[in-house]
Amino acid sequence: MQKKISNELASYRTCFSTDAGRRVLADILINSGYFDTNLSTEGEIAVQNFAKRIIKKLGIGDTPQKADEYVNNLFNLRV
């Protein structure tokens, strides 16, 4: 099972690490409502949860132990 998780993580990171992959991931996050806080339907919430699952599969912010690293990366973003 660990090997499958490791392969899946590598595949997701390979896919989204390119410039095109990063643009696609950004588009997925925006269009899935990842950044929205006022979703009202079960469908919207389901789509947002799918985007969260992609983030988790990338190994980003997937455990409470990584919360500090995740927050630090957020503050390194340009606003």
C-alpha positions in Angstrom: 0.0 0.0 0.0 2.8 2.4 0.8 4.3 1.8 -2.6 1.0 2.7 -4.3 0.8 6.0 -2.2 4.4 6.8 -3.1 3.7 6.2 -6.8 0.5 8.2 -6.7 2.2 11.1 -5.0 5.0 11.1 -7.5 2.5 11.0 -10.4 0.5 13.9 -9.1 3.6 15.9 -8.4 5.1 15.2 -11.8 1.8 16.1 -13.5 1.3 19.4 -11.7 4.9 20.5 -11.3 5.3 21.8 -14.9 4.3 25.3 -15.9 1.2 24.0 -17.7 0.4 21.7 -14.8 0.5 24.5 -12.4 -1.8 26.7 -14.6 -4.2 23.8 -14.8 -4.1 23.2 -11.1 -4.7 26.9 -10.4 -7.7 26.7 -12.8 -9.1 23.6 -11.1 -8.8 25.3 -7.7 -10.5 28.5 -8.9 -13.3 26.8 -10.7 -13.9 24.3 -8.0 -14.6 27.0 -5.4 -11.4 26.0 -3.4 -11.0 29.6 -2.3 -14.7 30.2 -1.7 -16.2 30.3 1.8 -19.9 30.6 1.0 -20.8 27.5 -0.9 -24.5 26.7 -0.7 -25.2 23.5 -2.4 -24.1 19.9 -1.8 -22.8 19.9 -5.4 -20.6 22.9 -4.8 -19.2 21.4 -1.6 -18.6 18.1 -3.4 -16.6 19.8 -6.1 -14.6 21.8 -3.6 -13.9 18.6 -1.6 -12.5 17.0 -4.8 -10.1 19.9 -5.2 -9.0 19.5 -1.6 -8.4 15.8 -2.4 -6.1 16.8 -5.2 -4.1 19.0 -2.8 -3.9 16.1 -0.4 -2.7 13.8 -3.1 0.0 16.3 -3.9 1.2 15.9 -0.3 0.4 19.5 0.5 -1.3 20.3 3.8 -2.5 16.7 4.1 -1.8 16.2 7.8 -1.9 18.3 10.9 1.9 17.7 11.3 2.4 19.7 8.0 0.2 22.6 9.1 3.2 24.9 10.0 4.9 24.2 6.7 1.6 24.8 4.8 1.0 28.1 6.6 4.6 29.2 6.0 4.3 28.6 2.3 1.0 30.6 2.2 2.9 33.6 3.7 5.6 33.3 1.1 3.0 34.0 -1.6 2.9 37.4 -3.3 -0.3 39.3 -2.6 
